[in-house]
Amino acid sequence: MAINLNVYKYFFAVMEAGNISRAADQLGVSQPTVTYNIQELEKDLQTKLFAVGRHGVEPEAVAVAFYRRVHPHYQALLNAINEFTPSG
């Protein structure tokens, strides 16, 4: 399985922003781009991560558990990449 780190970036952004539009604004991309990447992650994980609620999307219990489990490792990976990437 090839891992696309971008889908995780979009997932974490939605979890932290609380909605897709705000996540898209923070990332500087369109709302469909965020939605597409969330759908790709859902396909990879074979589970629904968000439900449509009154005020946008609401994370499913699995999304909350996944966020708590994976986010620290994702941050550590980004930190390591930055540490070994020459600054311009």
VENLINTA-V958317 format. One record per residue. RES is the residue in one letter. NEAR is the number of other ideal C-beta (glycine too) atoms within 12 Angstrom. Layout:
res-><RES RES>
near-><NEAR NEAR>
This chain:
res-><M A I N L N V Y K Y F F A V M E A G N I S R A A D Q L G V S Q P T V T Y N I Q E L E K D L Q T K L F A V G R H G V E P E A V A V A F Y R R V H P H Y Q A L L N A I N E F T P S G>
near-><7 8 15 16 21 22 29 29 30 35 39 33 34 38 33 21 22 18 26 36 22 20 30 25 17 21 23 12 22 16 25 14 24 35 28 20 31 38 23 24 34 26 16 21 23 11 19 20 36 31 18 16 13 8 12 21 30 20 30 22 15 21 28 17 16 27 26 16 14 26 22 13 18 27 18 13 19 18 13 12 13 12 11 10 10 7 6 3>
